[in-house]
């Protein structure tokens, strides 16, 4: 299975995980032009969550969260700003999370790790 398909499966696991915990998914793969994208935007308790989902089938390249570099964090923050401006939500509390998805090579879920306030 290619990495794009594994990523899509991982995002589906993350959406299910969040929904079970009372989050409302507002957008998936929100893109701000050529600037970049945010995997998931969710809301819960009057707060917006900008969530990067990282899926892996092993740890030979480090943990999934380690792949969210400082540069990627800056991009996510800029895209989040675009979202807030577009929807007039500039005064809303926001949080940036990372969800690590560990699965087998054929897409079966092994573990989910939700890192709140990751950056």
C-alpha positions, 0 to 999 in steps of 0.5 A: 500500500502506498504512503498516500493511501496509508495517510488517508486511512490514518486520517479516517482513524483520527476522525473516528477517534476524535468523533468518539471523544466529542469533537466536531470535525469542521474541515478535512484537508483545509488548503490555503492556496499554495501555502499548505494544508491542515489535515483536520480542523475540529471544534469542541467546547468553544475551541478550534483544534488544528490537527496534524495527523501522522501515520506510520507502519513502523518506527525506523524513521522515528515517531510520527510526531517527530516528522512535524518539524518546526517548518511544518509547524510554522506552515500549519500556523499560517494556514490556521491564520488563513482559516480564522480570517476566512471564517471570521473566527479571529477571537476564538481560542485555538490549539495545535495538536498532533495525532500519531497513527501506528498501523500495520502495512495493510492498514490495520490500526495498532495505536493512536497517540493524541498529543494535545497542545503539541506546539 
